[in-house]
Amino acid sequence: MLGIIIGLALLMYLAYRGMSIIWVAPVCALVVAVFGGLELIPAYTESYMTGFVGFTKSWFPVFMLGAVFGKIMDESGAAKSVAHWVVGLIGKKRAILAVVMGCAVLTYGGISLFVVVFAMYPLAIALFREANISRKLIPGAIALGSFTFTMTALPGSPQIQNLIPIDYFGTTPTAAPIMGIVGTAIMLGVGLLWMSYSEKKRTAAGEVFVELNEKVEEVDAASLPNPYLSLLPLVTVIVLLNVLEYHIITSLVAGIAVSVALNFKRLPKLVATVNSGAASSVLAIINTSAAVGFGAVVRAVPGFAQLTELVLGIKGNPLISEAVAVNILAGATGSASGGMGIALAALGEKYMELAASTGIPPAAFHRIASLSSGGLDTLPHNGAVLTLLAVTAMTHKDSYKDIFMVATAIPTLAVVAGIILASIGLV
């Protein structure tokens, strides 16, 4: 048990210090192995790599196709076209809401969170400049639209955080729709209230829009593809996945095919675009697989039985123990998918047994796992947070408070609400 605790603490510390989880995870796994009395080489080559390769085998196609889809939508201008259309519908006077909903439409359509950050930033700059509100609010608005309800709560989301639990609980992407819709309402509603409060507070303190020495690409609406046609690939993914119940791989391939067909002339270097998208997926899948490999070593040491007993021994609804486990591990790894991957690889079978013995539907375990992965994952060392701050030219001091509130604190409220709903049979 001591080795597991030290390994987790070291993993969190080194990740927070900016060290790559690709090499940090196996080092921390070996610490766990030493304390657990395992032989080091077999612990790495067998336990760690079995967990690593197992996750890669299951999820690499989804990571790769998702990244390629996002890259095609980005380089063709389709992502910006959809975002620009959403902004136009909502109006420039509601700058924060426009940015949030623009991000939400793109992420719910299956576009990678990282692509959305790059696609939305130029639009956000133009909106915030015209509204004369502090650009320090941009990271919070993008985080609310990208890292929260469309990632973990909204039923049918094709984001990986909503798909991983399917393998463990035999569910579908629309699992526990009532819990998901209520979680969405909490994250979106309370998140917008917080952002409005933050805007008023900053404006009252004299913080308005300030130009920086940066080159931000101006969005020329006339040069963008038709927004209605640009929506078609996103709609294709959602409909095939949730209405026709095709596999996510089939859905993403169809989305890519539709996007290429509609924007072929806008993709003069199509092969290079696909290459770039595919290459970018490798780092993402390896990062998550490294975290899952760490979890495999934790599961192999004798102390894991005590850890399981401790986690499952949390009094009350077993969904509480699942929420605690996923949240802590997502925080330790700085990754929603990585933390959930470790927790479910280690405890997924136990929770499935509890679903059968307690009468709580597996769908409830699916939704709580997904919701919980989007809580402590956005601590300061999270890769998406660091990318978001870098792209928007902000610092943690400038904008992290808003990110923390909309992407960590408020999603935790949604988890609590989900557990309450499941306990009274509203799934």
C-alpha positions in Angstrom: 0.0 0.0 0.0 2.8 2.4 0.9 4.5 1.7 -2.5 1.2 2.5 -4.3 0.8 5.8 -2.4 4.4 6.8 -3.0 4.1 5.8 -6.7 1.0 7.9 -7.2 2.4 10.9 -5.3 5.6 10.7 -7.4 3.5 10.5 -10.6 1.5 13.6 -9.6 4.6 15.5 -8.6 6.7 14.7 -11.7 3.7 15.4 -14.0 3.1 18.7 -12.3 6.8 19.6 -12.8 6.2 19.2 -16.6 7.9 15.8 -17.1 6.5 13.6 -19.8 4.3 10.8 -18.5 5.7 8.6 -21.2 8.8 8.0 -19.1 7.5 9.1 -15.7 4.7 6.4 -15.6 7.1 3.4 -16.0 9.5 4.9 -13.4 6.7 5.4 -10.9 5.4 1.9 -11.7 8.8 0.4 -10.9 8.7 2.2 -7.5 5.3 0.5 -6.9 6.9 -2.8 -8.0 9.9 -2.5 -5.6 7.6 -1.9 -2.6 5.3 -4.7 -3.8 8.2 -7.2 -4.0 7.9 -7.8 -7.7 10.9 -8.5 -10.0 11.6 -5.3 -11.8 12.2 -6.5 -15.4 9.1 -8.7 -15.5 7.1 -5.9 -13.8 8.1 -3.7 -16.7 8.1 -6.0 -19.7 5.1 -8.1 -18.6 2.7 -6.2 -16.2 3.4 -2.6 -17.4 3.6 -3.3 -21.1 0.6 -5.7 -21.1 -1.5 -2.8 -19.7 0.1 -0.3 -22.1 -0.3 -2.5 -25.2 -3.8 -3.6 -24.2 -5.1 0.0 -24.1 -3.3 0.9 -27.3 -4.8 -2.2 -29.1 -8.3 -1.2 -28.0 -8.2 2.5 -28.6 -5.5 3.5 -31.1 -7.9 3.4 -34.1 -10.3 5.8 -32.3 -7.5 8.2 -31.3 -6.0 8.2 -34.8 -9.3 8.6 -36.7 -10.4 11.3 -34.3 -7.2 13.2 -34.9 -7.4 12.8 -38.7 -11.0 14.0 -38.6 -10.2 17.0 -36.6 -7.2 17.9 -38.8 -9.3 17.7 -42.0 -12.0 19.8 -40.5 -9.4 22.3 -39.3 -7.3 22.7 -42.4 -10.3 22.8 -44.8 -11.8 25.7 -42.7 -14.9 23.7 -41.9 -14.3 23.8 -38.1 -14.0 27.6 -38.3 -17.0 27.9 -40.5 -19.2 26.0 -38.0 -17.8 28.0 -35.1 -18.3 31.3 -37.0 -21.9 30.3 -37.8 -22.7 29.5 -34.2 -21.1 32.8 -33.1 -23.3 34.6 -35.7 -26.5 33.0 -34.3 -25.8 33.9 -30.7 -24.5 37.4 -31.5 -21.3 39.3 -30.7 -22.9 41.0 -27.7 -22.8 37.6 -25.9 -19.2 37.0 -26.5 -18.6 34.4 -23.7 -21.8 32.4 -24.6 -20.8 32.5 -28.3 -17.4 31.0 -27.6 -18.7 28.4 -25.2 -21.4 27.2 -27.7 -19.0 27.3 -30.6 -16.6 25.0 -28.8 -19.5 22.8 -27.6 -20.8 22.2 -31.2 -17.3 21.2 -32.4 -16.5 18.9 -29.6 -19.9 17.2 -29.6 -19.4 16.6 -33.3 -16.2 14.6 -32.5 -13.5 17.1 -33.1 -10.5 16.9 -30.8 -10.3 19.3 -27.9 -6.9 20.5 -29.0 -8.1 21.3 -32.5 -11.1 23.2 -31.1 -8.7 25.4 -29.0 -6.8 26.5 -32.1 -10.0 26.9 -34.2 -11.9 29.0 -31.7 -9.1 31.3 -30.5 -9.1 33.7 -33.5 -12.9 34.0 -33.2 -12.7 34.5 -29.5 -10.1 37.3 -29.9 -12.4 39.1 -32.4 -15.5 38.8 -30.2 -13.7 39.9 -26.9 -12.1 42.8 -28.7 -15.5 44.0 -30.0 -17.2 43.5 -26.6 -14.2 45.1 -24.9 -13.9 42.5 -22.2 -10.7 41.1 -20.7 -9.0 38.5 -22.8 -8.1 36.7 -19.6 -11.6 35.3 -19.7 -11.0 33.5 -23.1 -9.3 30.3 -21.5 -12.2 29.9 -19.1 -14.8 30.2 -21.9 -13.0 27.7 -24.2 -12.5 25.3 -21.3 -16.2 25.4 -20.4 -17.2 24.7 -24.0 -14.5 22.0 -24.7 -13.4 20.3 -21.4 -16.7 19.8 -19.6 -20.2 18.7 -20.6 -19.6 17.7 -24.2 -16.6 15.6 -23.1 -18.2 13.7 -20.2 -21.9 14.4 -19.7 -23.9 15.0 -22.9 -25.3 11.6 -23.9 -24.0 10.3 -27.2 -20.7 12.3 -27.2 -18.0 10.7 -29.4 -15.2 12.0 -27.1 -13.0 9.2 -25.8 -14.0 10.0 -22.1 -17.5 8.9 -23.0 -16.4 5.8 -24.9 -13.9 4.1 -22.6 -16.5 2.9 -20.0 -18.4 1.1 -22.8 -15.9 -1.8 -22.7 -16.2 -2.3 -19.0 -20.0 -1.9 -18.5 -21.4 -3.1 -21.8 -23.2 0.2 -22.3 -23.7 2.6 -25.2 -22.5 6.3 -25.7 -26.0 7.4 -24.6 -25.8 5.6 -21.3 -27.7 7.2 -18.4 -29.3 10.0 -20.4 -31.1 11.7 -17.4 -27.9 11.8 -15.4 -26.0 13.1 -18.4 -28.5 15.8 -19.3 -28.7 17.0 -15.6 -24.9 17.0 -15.5 -24.8 19.0 -18.7 -27.3 21.6 -17.3 -25.2 22.0 -14.2 -21.9 22.4 -16.0 -23.3 24.7 -18.6 -25.7 26.7 -16.5 -23.5 27.2 -13.4 -20.4 27.6 -15.6 -22.0 30.5 -17.5 -23.1 32.1 -14.2 -19.5 31.9 -13.0 -18.1 33.3 -16.2 -20.6 36.2 -16.1 -19.6 36.9 -12.5 -15.9 36.8 -13.4 -16.5 39.2 -16.3 -18.4 41.7 -14.2 -15.7 41.5 -11.5 -12.9 42.1 -13.9 -14.7 44.9 -15.7 -15.4 46.6 -12.4 -11.7 46.4 -11.6 -10.9 48.2 -14.8 -9.8 45.1 -16.8 -10.8 45.4 -20.5 -9.5 44.0 -23.7 -5.8 44.6 -24.2 -3.9 44.0 -27.4 -0.7 41.9 -27.2 2.2 41.6 -29.6 0.9 38.5 -31.3 -0.2 37.6 -34.8 -3.7 36.2 -34.6 -5.1 35.1 -37.9 -8.2 37.2 -38.8 -11.3 35.2 -39.7 -12.5 36.0 -43.2 -16.0 34.6 -43.3 -16.1 35.0 -47.1 -13.2 32.5 -47.5 -14.8 29.8 -45.3 -16.8 26.9 -46.7 -20.6 26.9 -46.4 -21.5 26.4 -42.6 -24.4 24.1 -43.3 -22.3 21.8 -45.4 -19.5 22.0 -42.8 -21.9 20.7 -40.2 -22.7 17.6 -42.2 -19.5 15.6 -41.2 -20.2 16.3 -37.5 -23.9 15.3 -37.9 -22.8 12.2 -39.7 -20.6 11.0 -36.8 -23.3 11.7 -34.2 -26.2 10.1 -36.2 -24.2 6.9 -37.1 -22.9 6.5 -33.6 -26.1 7.1 -31.7 -29.1 6.7 -34.0 -27.9 3.9 -36.3 -25.7 2.5 -33.5 -22.6 2.0 -35.7 -19.2 1.4 -34.1 -17.3 4.6 -33.4 -14.6 3.6 -35.9 -17.2 3.3 -38.7 -18.8 6.6 -37.6 -15.4 8.5 -37.7 -14.4 7.0 -41.1 -17.8 8.1 -42.5 -17.3 11.6 -41.0 -13.8 11.8 -42.6 -15.2 10.6 -46.0 -18.0 13.2 -45.9 -15.6 16.0 -44.9 -13.1 15.1 -47.6 -15.8 14.9 -50.3 -17.2 18.3 -49.3 -13.9 20.0 -49.0 -11.6 18.2 -51.5 -10.7 21.4 -53.3 -9.8 23.0 -50.0 -7.3 20.3 -49.2 -4.6 20.5 -51.8 -2.2 18.6 -49.6 -4.7 15.9 -48.5 -2.1 13.2 -47.8 0.0 15.6 -45.8 -3.1 16.6 -43.8 -3.9 13.0 -43.0 -0.3 12.3 -42.2 -0.2 15.2 -39.8 -3.4 14.2 -38.1 -2.3 10.5 -37.7 1.1 11.6 -36.4 -0.5 13.8 -33.7 -2.6 10.9 -32.4 0.5 8.9 -31.5 1.6 11.1 -28.6 -2.0 11.3 -27.2 -2.5 7.5 -27.2 1.0 6.8 -25.8 0.4 9.3 -23.0 -2.8 7.6 -22.0 -1.4 4.1 -22.5 1.5 4.9 -20.3 -0.9 5.9 -17.5 -2.8 2.7 -17.9 0.4 0.7 -17.8 1.1 2.2 -14.4 -2.3 1.0 -13.3 -1.5 -2.5 -14.5 1.5 -2.7 -12.2 -0.5 -1.3 -9.3 -3.0 -4.1 -10.0 -0.2 -6.7 -9.9 1.2 -5.9 -6.4 -0.2 -7.6 -3.3 -1.1 -4.2 -1.8 -3.7 -3.7 -4.5 -6.1 -6.0 -2.7 -5.9 -3.7 0.3 -6.4 -0.7 -2.0 -9.4 -2.3 -3.6 -10.8 -3.0 -0.1 -10.2 0.6 0.9 -11.8 2.1 -2.2 -14.7 -0.3 -2.3 -15.1 0.1 1.5 -16.1 3.7 1.2 -19.5 3.7 2.9 -22.7 4.4 1.0 -23.4 4.1 -2.7 -20.7 2.3 -4.6 -20.9 5.1 -7.2 -19.2 7.3 -4.6 -16.1 5.0 -4.4 -16.0 4.9 -8.3 -16.2 8.7 -8.4 -13.4 9.1 -5.8 -11.1 6.6 -7.5 -11.5 8.0 -11.0 -11.1 11.6 -9.8 -8.0 11.0 -7.7 -6.3 9.0 -10.6 -7.3 11.6 -13.2 -5.8 14.3 -10.9 -2.6 12.2 -10.4 -2.1 11.6 -14.1 -3.3 15.0 -15.3 -5.4 13.1 -17.8 -9.2 12.4 -17.8 -8.8 9.3 -20.1 -5.6 8.2 -18.3 -7.1 8.4 -14.8 -10.3 6.6 -15.9 -8.3 4.0 -17.8 -6.3 3.2 -14.6 -9.4 3.1 -12.4 -11.5 1.0 -14.7 -8.7 -1.4 -15.7 -8.1 -2.0 -12.0 -11.7 -1.9 -10.6 -14.0 -2.2 -13.6 -14.9 -5.8 -13.0 -15.6 -5.1 -9.3 -18.0 -2.3 -10.2 -19.7 -4.5 -12.7 -20.2 -7.1 -9.9 -21.5 -4.4 -7.7 -23.9 -3.3 -10.4 -25.3 -6.9 -10.4 -25.5 -7.2 -6.7 -26.8 -3.7 -5.8 -29.3 -3.3 -8.6 -27.6 -0.1 -9.8 -27.7 -0.1 -13.6 -24.3 -0.4 -15.3 -25.3 2.7 -17.2 -25.0 4.7 -14.0 -21.5 3.4 -13.4 -20.6 4.4 -17.0 -21.9 7.9 -16.5 -20.3 8.5 -13.1 -16.9 7.2 -14.4 -17.2 9.6 -17.4 -18.3 12.6 -15.3 -15.6 11.9 -12.6 -12.9 11.8 -15.2 -13.6 15.5 -16.0 -13.0 16.8 -12.5 -9.5 16.8 -11.0 -8.0 16.1 -14.4 -7.8 19.9 -15.1 -5.4 20.6 -12.2 -2.6 23.0 -13.2 -0.3 20.3 -14.7 -3.0 19.0 -17.2 -1.7 19.0 -20.8 -4.9 20.5 -22.2 -4.7 23.3 -19.7 -1.1 24.1 -20.5 -1.9 24.0 -24.2 -4.9 26.3 -23.8 -2.9 28.9 -21.8 0.0 28.7 -24.3 -2.3 29.3 -27.3 -4.2 32.1 -25.6 -0.9 33.8 -24.4 -2.2 33.7 -20.8 -0.6 32.5 -17.6 -2.0 30.4 -14.7 -2.2 33.6 -12.7 -4.2 35.3 -15.4 -6.8 32.7 -16.1 -6.5 29.5 -14.1 -9.1 30.4 -11.5 -11.8 30.5 -14.2 -10.5 27.2 -15.7 -10.6 25.6 -12.2 -14.1 26.7 -11.5 -15.7 25.7 -14.8 -13.7 22.5 -15.4 -12.9 21.2 -12.0 -15.2 22.6 -9.2 -18.5 22.7 -11.1 -18.1 19.3 -12.8 -17.6 17.9 -9.3 -21.1 19.2 -8.4 -22.4 17.4 -11.5 -20.9 14.1 -10.2 -22.7 14.6 -6.9 -26.0 15.3 -8.7 -25.5 12.2 -10.8 -25.0 10.0 -7.8 -28.1 11.4 -6.1 -30.1 10.8 -9.3 -28.9 7.2 -9.6 -29.7 6.6 -5.9 -33.4 7.5 -6.5 -33.6 5.5 -9.7 -33.4 8.4 -12.2 -30.8 7.1 -14.7 
